Amino acid sequence: MIKRTINHNRIMTVLAIGLIAALLPGCGVAKAKGDTLAAYEQLEALEYEGALAALDMAEESGENKALIARARGIACMGLAEYEEALSYFNECLSYSDWRIDEMDFDVNYYMADAYEKLSDYVSAAQTYTAILDLKEREVLAHYRRGVDYLYMNDHDAAIVDFGRALEIAPDDYDLRIEIAGRLSENGYEDEGQRYLEDFLAEKEKKLSDYDKGRIYFYLEDYESAKSYFEEARDEDDQNTILFLGKTYEMLGDYNYATSTYQNYLTKHPEAAIIYNQLGMARIQSGDYAGAKEAFSTAKSLGNTGIDQTLAFNEIVASEYTGDFQTARNLMDAYLKKYPDDEEAQRENIFLSTR
């Protein structure tokens, strides 16, 4: 086996703060019928080529043009064909009448995402502005436009949007944490930390032990986080167990973290996100075979909501065990499903040399 230095950044993590939920199936899909409905079901299974084939049949049958265009755009997003996706989303909008409905907003969010994938943050921000012109209290649009402004090095504009989002949703703890994270990753670590410190000072009496623990976790005060998570500990609550285990990982106690996850899984064997974190902890402790088993078990559950994360992590765990042939096979299947994953593309280059 070839010894390698472990780069833990190569392991995909699952954010506990999933601020932006997937828009699929989204608005208007309830109206889908026939081959169009079949295509949307394919999209949910991430079968993009199959969805496009079904949409060709839907078009021949004269089914709803707007839903077909929207679905083609989503399929192209999945295939990393962002320019084509934008073309289909624009086509979808062309079928709208003077009445702006929820699907119009939904498609605009997809368009903004496509622009972001193309690193065209100006167009993405303009798209969010168009949304906000009609729905000025859209928290997600304010937040996302703020992120785009950060990428455009317009810190002041970003802060205005973040402030507006928090003004609309003052008690959205996840939003506060997400904004702090975005600021930190764009070079404003101190400011991001102040967002959390000020929030803690302002809301401390109203916060649960669990939420206090989360804020201390993101402030990297793991001892305080551990204390609050232990106070909040509920053996049947997935989020508390997840954060408690991750806190012990950050403190270097992988054995305790592993036992915390395993105890939960004994009662809740369907918890894919806990299996994933168990795999992460095992990677950290050098138990690569055990990590691979955890990722593989979670994948076998099906429709986990974190299928991409699990698939990538299983590849990396296979590498760590020295099973490069399995890793290559898994990578081939992965890249067919997630072709725009740049990290996986780089990893594939490494695998090709083994």
Rosetta blueprint (number, residue, H / E / L):
1 M L
2 I L
3 K L
4 R L
5 T L
6 I L
7 N L
8 H H
9 N H
10 R H
11 I L
12 M L
13 T L
14 V L
15 L L
16 A L
17 I L
18 G L
19 L L
20 I L
21 A L
22 A L
23 L L
24 L L
25 P L
26 G L
27 C L
28 G L
29 V H
30 A H
31 K H
32 A L
33 K L
34 G H
35 D H
36 T H
37 L H
38 A H
39 A H
40 Y H
41 E H
42 Q H
43 L H
44 E H
45 A L
46 L L
47 E L
48 Y H
49 E H
50 G H
51 A H
52 L H
53 A H
54 A H
55 L H
56 D H
57 M H
58 A H
59 E H
60 E H
61 S L
62 G L
63 E L
64 N L
65 K H
66 A H
67 L H
68 I H
69 A H
70 R H
71 A H
72 R H
73 G H
74 I H
75 A H
76 C H
77 M H
78 G H
79 L L
80 A L
81 E L
82 Y H
83 E H
84 E H
85 A H
86 L H
87 S H
88 Y H
89 F H
90 N H
91 E H
92 C H
93 L H
94 S H
95 Y L
96 S L
97 D L
98 W L
99 R L
100 I L
101 D L
102 E H
103 M H
104 D H
105 F H
106 D H
107 V H
108 N H
109 Y H
110 Y H
111 M H
112 A H
113 D H
114 A H
115 Y H
116 E H
117 K H
118 L L
119 S L
120 D L
121 Y H
122 V H
123 S H
124 A H
125 A H
126 Q H
127 T H
128 Y H
129 T H
130 A H
131 I H
132 L H
133 D H
134 L H
135 K L
136 E L
137 R L
138 E L
139 V H
140 L H
141 A H
142 H H
143 Y H
144 R H
145 R H
146 G H
147 V H
148 D H
149 Y H
150 L H
151 Y H
152 M L
153 N L
154 D L
155 H H
156 D H
157 A H
158 A H
159 I H
160 V H
161 D H
162 F H
163 G H
164 R H
165 A H
166 L H
167 E H
168 I H
169 A L
170 P L
171 D L
172 D L
173 Y H
174 D H
175 L H
176 R H
177 I H
178 E H
179 I H
180 A H
181 G H
182 R H
183 L H
184 S H
185 E H
186 N L
187 G L
188 Y L
189 E H
190 D H
191 E H
192 G H
193 Q H
194 R H
195 Y H
196 L H
197 E H
198 D H
199 F H
200 L H
201 A H
202 E H
203 K H
204 E L
205 K L
206 K L
207 L L
208 S L
209 D H
210 Y H
211 D H
212 K H
213 G H
214 R H
215 I H
216 Y H
217 F H
218 Y H
219 L L
220 E L
221 D L
222 Y H
223 E H
224 S H
225 A H
226 K H
227 S H
228 Y H
229 F H
230 E H
231 E H
232 A H
233 R L
234 D L
235 E L
236 D L
237 D L
238 Q H
239 N H
240 T H
241 I H
242 L H
243 F H
244 L H
245 G H
246 K H
247 T H
248 Y H
249 E H
250 M H
251 L L
252 G L
253 D L
254 Y H
255 N H
256 Y H
257 A H
258 T H
259 S H
260 T H
261 Y H
262 Q H
263 N H
264 Y H
265 L H
266 T H
267 K H
268 H L
269 P L
270 E L
271 A L
272 A H
273 I H
274 I H
275 Y H
276 N H
277 Q H
278 L H
279 G H
280 M H
281 A H
282 R H
283 I H
284 Q H
285 S H
286 G L
287 D L
288 Y H
289 A H
290 G H
291 A H
292 K H
293 E H
294 A H
295 F H
296 S H
297 T H
298 A H
299 K H
300 S H
301 L H
302 G L
303 N L
304 T L
305 G L
306 I L
307 D H
308 Q H
309 T H
310 L H
311 A H
312 F H
313 N H
314 E H
315 I H
316 V H
317 A H
318 S H
319 E H
320 Y H
321 T L
322 G L
323 D L
324 F H
325 Q H
326 T H
327 A H
328 R H
329 N H
330 L H
331 M H
332 D H
333 A H
334 Y H
335 L H
336 K H
337 K H
338 Y L
339 P L
340 D L
341 D L
342 E H
343 E H
344 A H
345 Q H
346 R H
347 E H
348 N H
349 I H
350 F H
351 L H
352 S H
353 T L
354 R L
